[in-house]
């Protein structure tokens, strides 16, 4: 019995080594953290079959949502042979519900989704932009010409950068968050220099700003007050600047004069023969 025990121990060691090697073979290699991970912690992308650990993919997706602005989230591997793109279902499973909703909203703002509805009476084709988060859509046409006017459309493109902007209600002076361009919601005219909102005093957009006349006049009064305050500050400080200009020039010229003196000391003039 004693002579067989070493053989049994050797067999046990061999079996444990083979089991460890088999377990190591089943582990997946994450290209982000550069480490072997158990199969339960490995996630394979459907588009390119690249494998990463779930923790690294979650951090990557969260960062891509916050910095990508709704752009497609590509495979983290820069050398991916198929240039894979993560599916919406994969993004939803890796990100939190709030971040997944944010990504869908940003994705919708980058590009519109068209729903074509064909009217049964006069074959009027109507195009409406709808959010990507809507899973089921019911369209009720109360009037054949209900959606003919551009003013009834709640989503339009920025005339400067093309980003889709939704307006539920309120002011007709729109500010694009992407390019900071100011324009009129109805005619898309540039309002970057119209600080007094004179565009809504005449023309087809007259009295369509969405505010009362009193609020518009109060806004103009505030703008005039700010301009007068700035001009008053300039008038008050300009004499002080004129009085202080000689001191400023002296302070600026002192280093120059010192440099000239140092050059004269280093390069003495040649003595006359």
C-alpha positions in Angstrom: 0.0 0.0 0.0 2.8 2.3 0.8 4.5 1.7 -2.5 1.4 2.9 -4.5 0.8 6.1 -2.7 3.5 8.1 -4.6 1.9 7.0 -7.9 -1.5 8.1 -6.7 -0.1 11.5 -5.7 1.5 11.9 -9.1 -1.8 11.1 -10.8 -3.6 13.6 -8.7 -1.1 16.3 -9.5 -1.3 15.6 -13.2 -5.1 15.7 -13.1 -5.0 19.1 -11.3 -2.6 20.5 -13.8 -4.7 19.4 -16.7 -7.8 20.9 -15.1 -5.9 24.2 -14.5 -4.7 24.2 -18.1 -8.2 23.5 -19.4 -9.6 26.3 -17.2 -6.9 28.7 -18.5 -7.8 27.7 -22.1 -11.4 28.7 -21.4 -10.5 32.1 -20.1 -10.9 35.0 -22.4 -8.3 37.7 -23.0 -9.6 41.3 -22.7 -7.9 43.7 -25.1 -8.7 46.7 -22.9 -7.3 45.6 -19.5 -4.9 43.1 -21.1 -5.7 40.3 -18.7 -7.3 36.9 -18.7 -10.9 36.8 -17.5 -13.3 33.9 -16.7 -15.9 33.1 -19.3 -18.7 34.6 -17.2 -16.9 38.0 -17.2 -16.3 38.0 -21.0 -18.6 39.7 -23.5 -18.5 39.1 -27.3 -19.6 41.8 -29.6 -22.1 40.6 -32.2 -20.9 42.7 -35.1 -17.2 41.8 -35.0 -16.9 38.9 -32.5 -14.3 40.8 -30.5 -14.2 39.8 -26.8 -13.7 42.2 -23.9 -14.5 41.9 -20.2 -17.9 43.3 -19.1 -16.4 45.8 -16.7 -14.2 47.4 -19.4 -17.0 47.5 -21.9 -19.3 49.3 -19.4 -16.7 52.0 -18.7 -16.0 52.3 -22.5 -19.7 52.7 -23.3 -20.3 55.2 -20.5 -17.4 57.4 -21.7 -18.5 57.1 -25.4 -22.1 58.2 -24.5 -20.8 61.3 -22.6 -18.3 62.3 -25.2 -19.7 61.0 -28.5 -22.7 63.2 -28.8 -24.9 60.4 -30.2 -22.3 59.1 -32.7 -22.2 55.3 -33.3 -20.2 53.5 -30.6 -17.5 51.5 -32.4 -15.5 48.5 -31.3 -12.9 49.5 -28.6 -10.2 47.6 -30.6 -8.5 50.1 -32.9 -7.3 47.3 -35.1 -10.7 45.6 -35.4 -10.7 43.8 -38.8 -14.5 44.3 -39.2 -14.8 47.8 -37.7 -17.6 46.6 -35.6 -20.3 48.9 -34.1 -22.2 48.1 -30.9 -25.9 47.4 -31.3 -28.5 49.4 -29.4 -29.4 46.3 -27.4 -25.7 45.9 -26.4 -25.5 49.6 -25.4 -28.7 49.3 -23.3 -27.4 46.3 -21.5 -24.0 47.9 -20.7 -25.2 51.4 -19.8 -27.6 52.5 -17.1 -31.2 53.3 -18.2 -30.6 57.0 -17.9 -27.4 56.9 -20.1 -29.1 54.6 -22.6 -32.0 57.1 -22.9 -29.5 60.0 -23.2 -27.7 58.1 -26.0 -30.9 57.6 -27.9 -31.9 61.2 -27.6 -28.5 62.4 -28.8 -28.6 59.9 -31.6 -32.0 61.3 -32.7 -30.7 64.9 -32.6 -27.9 63.9 -35.0 -30.2 62.5 -37.6 -34.0 62.5 -38.2 -36.2 59.5 -38.5 -39.0 59.9 -41.1 -42.5 58.5 -40.9 -44.4 58.6 -44.1 -48.2 58.7 -43.7 -50.4 58.4 -46.8 -53.8 60.1 -46.5 -56.6 58.0 -47.8 -58.7 60.8 -49.3 -56.5 63.0 -51.4 -53.3 60.9 -51.3 -51.4 63.7 -49.4 -48.0 62.4 -48.3 -47.0 63.8 -44.9 -43.6 63.5 -43.3 -43.2 63.9 -39.6 -40.0 63.5 -37.5 -40.4 61.2 -34.6 -38.1 60.3 -31.7 -36.2 57.0 -31.9 -37.5 56.1 -28.4 -41.0 55.7 -29.6 -41.7 52.0 -30.0 -45.3 52.3 -31.2 -46.7 55.3 -33.0 -50.4 56.2 -33.6 -51.1 58.9 -36.0 -54.5 60.7 -35.9 -55.3 63.0 -38.8 -58.0 65.3 -37.6 -58.0 67.4 -40.7 -56.5 66.8 -44.2 -54.4 70.0 -44.0 -53.5 69.7 -40.4 -49.8 69.3 -41.0 -49.4 71.3 -44.2 -48.0 74.5 -42.5 -44.3 74.6 -41.5 -45.3 76.5 -38.3 -47.0 73.4 -37.0 -43.9 71.2 -37.3 -42.3 70.8 -33.9 -38.9 69.7 -35.2 -36.7 71.6 -37.6 -33.0 71.7 -38.6 -30.6 74.4 -37.5 -29.9 76.5 -40.7 -26.2 76.7 -39.7 -25.1 73.2 -38.6 -28.1 71.0 -39.5 -28.8 69.6 -36.0 -32.4 68.8 -35.4 -34.1 71.0 -32.8 -37.5 70.3 -31.1 -39.6 73.2 -30.0 -42.5 72.4 -27.7 -43.6 75.9 -26.8 -42.3 79.3 -25.8 -40.1 81.8 -27.5 -39.7 81.7 -31.3 -36.1 82.9 -31.0 -34.1 79.7 -31.1 -30.5 79.1 -29.9 -28.8 76.0 -31.3 -26.9 74.3 -28.5 -24.5 72.7 -31.0 -23.2 75.8 -32.9 -24.7 78.7 -30.7 -26.5 80.1 -33.7 -29.6 82.2 -33.1 -32.4 82.1 -35.6 -36.2 82.6 -36.0 -38.2 79.4 -35.7 -40.7 80.3 -38.4 -38.6 81.7 -41.3 -35.1 80.4 -40.1 -33.7 84.0 -40.5 -30.4 84.8 -38.8 -30.9 86.6 -35.5 -27.4 86.7 -34.2 -27.1 90.5 -34.4 -30.8 91.3 -33.5 -30.4 92.1 -29.8 -33.6 94.2 -29.8 -35.7 91.5 -31.5 -36.8 93.9 -34.2 -37.4 91.0 -36.5 -40.8 90.4 -34.9 -42.0 93.9 -35.4 -42.8 93.6 -39.1 -43.0 91.1 -41.9 -44.6 87.6 -41.8 -43.2 86.9 -38.3 -44.8 90.0 -36.7 -46.0 89.4 -33.2 -45.0 85.7 -33.3 -42.2 85.9 -30.8 -44.3 84.2 -28.1 -44.0 86.9 -25.5 -46.3 89.9 -24.7 -45.5 93.4 -25.9 -44.7 94.5 -22.3 -42.1 91.7 -21.8 -40.5 92.6 -25.2 -40.2 96.3 -24.2 -38.8 95.3 -20.8 -36.2 93.2 -22.5 -35.2 96.1 -24.8 -35.0 98.4 -21.8 -32.6 96.0 -20.1 -30.4 95.7 -23.2 -30.3 99.5 -23.5 -29.4 99.8 -19.8 -26.5 97.3 -20.2 -25.2 99.2 -23.2 -25.4 102.5 -21.5 -23.7 101.1 -18.4 -20.8 99.7 -20.5 -20.4 103.0 -22.4 -20.4 104.9 -19.1 -17.7 102.7 -17.7 -15.6 103.3 -20.8 -16.1 107.1 -20.5 -15.1 107.1 -16.8 -12.1 104.9 -17.2 -10.7 106.5 -20.4 -9.3 109.6 -18.7 -7.7 107.4 -16.1 -6.1 105.3 -18.8 -4.8 108.5 -20.6 -3.3 109.7 -17.3 -1.7 106.3 -16.6 -0.4 105.8 -20.1 2.9 107.6 -19.5 3.6 105.4 -16.5 2.7 102.3 -18.5 5.0 103.4 -21.4 7.8 104.0 -18.9 7.4 100.6 -17.4 7.4 99.1 -20.8 10.5 101.0 -22.0 12.6 100.4 -18.9 13.5 96.8 -19.8 14.3 97.9 -23.4 16.7 100.6 -22.1 18.4 98.2 -19.8 18.9 95.8 -22.6 20.5 98.5 -24.7 22.9 99.5 -21.8 23.9 95.9 -21.4 24.6 95.6 -25.2 26.8 98.7 -25.0 28.8 97.3 -22.1 29.3 94.0 -23.9 30.2 95.6 -27.3 32.5 98.6 -26.5 33.1 101.0 -29.4 36.6 100.6 -31.0 39.2 103.1 -29.8 40.3 105.7 -32.3 43.9 105.2 -33.6 
